[in-house]
Amino acid sequence: MKEDFLHYLWKFKKFDTSNLYTTNQESITLIHSGNYLQLSGPDFFNAQMLIGQQQWAGNVEIHLKSSDWYHHHHEKDEAYENVILHVVWQHDTEIFRQDNTEIPVLELKKYVSKEVLDQYDALIQPKSWIFCEKDLASIDQFVFKNWQERLFFERLESKAKPIDDLVIQTQSDWDAILFCMLAKNFGLNTNGEIFLKIATAIPFAVIRKESFEVENIEALLFGTAGLLTDEKQDTYFANLKSRYQYLTHKYQLTKSVYDSVQFFKHRPDNFPTIRLSQLAQLYGVQQQLFSKIIAAVSVKQLYDIFQVSVSHYWKTHYQFDKVSPKQNKGLSKAFIDLIVINTVVPIQFAYARSQGIDPTESTVQLLQQIAAETNAVIHKFAFFGRQACNAFESQALLQLKNEYCNKSKCLSCVIGMELLKSNPIKV
């Protein structure tokens, strides 16, 4: 038994409310069970009820046992002084306010049917992957689609949070914000945070001024990444190092070397040298990049924007001093899709909100044009009957798995609540 299950029972009145009594045998008539705000303080605010002949308005606190009141030190917290009812699964001790008046207690287990308990037990039984895997496909399509949209925007809000932080740091310089977010996502999971530090260390005004000399951008990125510190025979290495030294002096930049970028376990096309060169080329080829991205309404427009490769040197190298067969090494469609999902859409979303524009419809429409991601989580959902048809749907499923299934938040999930009130769950 978990406390969130008691919250669910109380919020949706999944118990017999017709003949309730406190542990002191005073009748309870519920008028309003309260607002479940999930904030600090009592669990439900502004509840209304009759206890005996007295009408009360106040808050409701819920615990597994009455004694949890003292275990959580509520007796010392002023926020709990206006609790009018303590709802528990098991009553094991009386509870008193600071003025020594007793708080009425409702022992909930007396009023919950065996059917509801069986549904809950079946839902939380260990499964091979997630609790509801055998019943996932049975959820009404309308209900699932509405929940999917909410999940997607939850995930998008979390992706927009770092952008909102950068708005403050850069004083709303959206070109700089885009540069930082692109750098982070060009670095993927392994080098993303290091690439972000590199981007924030270089004033975007410098990138803007040097964008007509793409080797200068490459020198700034490679130098700040600490990739130009060794001594090598390679002439291109020497060229970039010389440019970096000149630029740091010209713009009075602090020479910062961060944690080493990672090559290990990456396919060569994802080596940091290749990704940094591609990022430099993007800013060399695409002037006014932020304006173009904000104006883009179709995936085709975005594919055109991101049709960039590496500099000439990196077409025959993956690392300095090591020649490899010549390849163009342009951004792949799959990589551009990731950039659209993780950078472009969050940037468009955050910028539209900052301008007072509702970005909901345009955001969904854009991601519906992109193929669903292919990974273990999306494949598992498909196996259990929930196939993602596009990136909008796959992003929603990733949010579901990461923030609800992995955290056992079934009773905060629409699917879990639907299963509890539907036919018996398969076991």
DRENMIKE-712401 format. One record per residue (C-alpha): x, y, z. Coordinates in steps of 0.1 Angstrom, whole numbers, plus 5000, padded with zeros to 4 digits. Example, Ala and Ser with C-alpha at 12.3 -4.5 7.8 and 13.67 -1.06 7.14 Angstrom:
2
512349555078 513749895071 
//
This chain:
427
500050005000 501350344990 500250685001 499550804966 496850524963 495150684993 495351024975 493650854945 490950704967 490151034984 490351254953 487951034932 485950914962 486650544954 485150434987 481650415003 480950775013 477350715024 477950605060 481350745072 482350775108 485450905126 487450675149 485550845177 482250745160 481251095148 479451085115 481151245084 479251395055 481551505027 480551825009 483851884990 486951664994 489251954987 491752054960 494751824953 497452084947 500551864954 502252154971 504052175005 501652145034 498451935037 497451705008 494051855001 493052225005 489752385012 487752075019 484252105034 482351855055 479951795084 481551615113 478751535137 476551835136 479352085130 480252205095 483952245089 486052405061 489752345060 492452105049 492751725048 496051535055 496451175044 498850905058 499150535058 499150535097 497950805121 501350795138 502950925106 501651265117 504351265143 506951085122 506751375097 506751635126 503451795115 502751885152 505552145149 504352295116 501852585116 500752485081 498952185095 497052365122 493952405100 493652035092 490051935099 490351565091 493151315092 492551035066 494550715073 494550355062 495350235097 494550425129 497250355155 497250665177 495350985184 496551315169 496451655185 496952015174 499252255191 496352375213 495852015224 492551965205 492151625189 492051605151 489251375138 490551065120 488850865092 490250505089 489750455052 490250075050 486850015065 485150175035 487150055004 485749754985 487749444979 487249494941 489149834943 491949674963 492249384939 492449624910 495249814927 497149504937 496949374901 498249714888 501349724910 502349364906 505849334891 505749284853 508449224827 508649594817 505949824831 503049764854 500249814828 501949634799 499249374793 496449624794 498049914776 496449834742 492949824759 492850194768 490250394749 491950564719 490350904727 491550894763 495050774752 495451054726 494451324751 496951194776 499551164749 499251534742 499651624778 502651404781 504251564750 503851914764 505251814798 508351684780 508552004759 508252224790 511252044805 513252094773 512252464774 513552514809 517252544800 516252784773 514353004798 517553004820 519553114790 517153394783 518053544816 521853474812 522053624777 519553904783 517253764757 519853724730 518053464710 520853414685 523153324714 520553104730 520152904697 523952874694 524252734729 521352484724 522652374690 526052314705 524652104734 522651884710 525451854685 527351694714 524751434720 524451274754 528251214759 529651554749 526451764752 527251944785 530952004774 529752154741 527352374760 530152504782 532252574750 529352764734 528652974765 532453054768 532453224734 530453554732 528053514703 529053854691 532353704682 530753414663 528653664644 531653874634 533753574624 530953384606 532353494572 535653314580 534452964589 537952844598 537953114626 534752964640 536252624639 539452744656 537352904684 535352584690 538352354688 540552574709 537952624736 537352254736 540952194744 541652024711 544552254701 546852224731 549151944719 552051984695 551451814661 553051804627 549651854610 549652184591 545852224596 546252184633 548952454633 546652674613 543752644637 546052684667 547453004652 544053144645 542753054680 545753234696 545053544674 541353544681 541653504718 544053804719 541854004695 538753964716 540353924749 538853584755 539653374785 541353054774 539252784791 539852414787 537052204801 536751834807 538051644777 535651574750 534951214746 535750994716 535350664733 532450444723 531350694695 531050594659 533550804639 530751024624 529851124660 533451214670 533551564686 535951684659 533351604632 530351754652 532252074660 533352114624 529752074612 528552334638 531152574625 530052514589 526452574598 527252914611 529552984582 526852884556 523653004573 523653374581 520653494603 520153134614 517853214643 515453414620 515353124595 514652864621 511853074637 510253124603 510352754593 506952584593 507852264576 510451994581 511552034544 512552394552 514552274582 516251994562 517352264537 518752484565 520752194580 522252074547 525852124558 528951914559 532451954574 535352164563 537652024536 540251894560 537651684580 536451514548 539651304550 540151304588 538351204620 541251314642 544351534636 547351354620 545251054609 544151044573 541050844564 539150774532 537451084518 533751124528 531451424527 530251374563 527151594560 524451594587 522251284582 518451294581 518351104614 520651354631 518751654617 515551494631 517151484665 518251854662 514651944652 513151754681 515651864708 516652214697 514452364670 511052284684 511952384720 513452714707 510352784686 508152694715 509952914741 510353204717 506653204707 505653214744 507953504750 506153694722 502753604737 501953364709 500353024715 502652764699 500652454706 499252384672 502352464651 504552264675 502351954671 502051984634 505852024629 506651704649 503951514632 505951554600 508951374615 509350994618 509150844653 512350784670 513750434670 515050314704 514350034729 511550224747 509650294715 510049944703 508749804736 505650024735 504949894700 505349544712 502649604738 500249764713 501150134713 502950214680 504350564677 503650694642 505651014644 508051214666 505151384685 503851044696 507350894704 508251204725 505051154745 505850784750 509350864762 507851104788 505350844799 508150584804 510750814821 508451024843 505650784851 506450414845 510050434858 508950624889 505850404895 503550704893 500650494881 498150684901 499251014886 498950864851 495650864831 496350504820 496650384855 493550564867 491550434837 492650074845 491550104881 488050204871 487749954842 487449584839 489649364860 493349394851 495049094835 497648924856 
//
